[in-house]
């Protein structure tokens, strides 16, 4: 668990995921996912980041701070602030659904083949 180091008085992750502090306010977590071809790589920060570690290689950026008023222009980025989700934490499953829809829309809009 990461408690109080990422945001004071906050509990960020409950599990045994591998994590690395990239900077004081940015955490990278790797989560095993049997449905993906590789483990899910999450870059977490309180604020939205324009580019993040491995952003062009399938990593996901999860952020807050914006209270739902900001839609990240990049794919694979989700505002996970609790005020967007009925003041409840968002599940990994829901984040994965959103990321999947973003990628389907990317293929549809831009004709990008993966």
Secondary structure by P-SEA (a helix, b strand, c coil): cccccccccccccccccccccccccbbbbbbbbccccccbbbbbbccccccccccccbbbbbbccccccccccccccccccccccccccccaaaaaaaaaaaaaaaaaaccccc
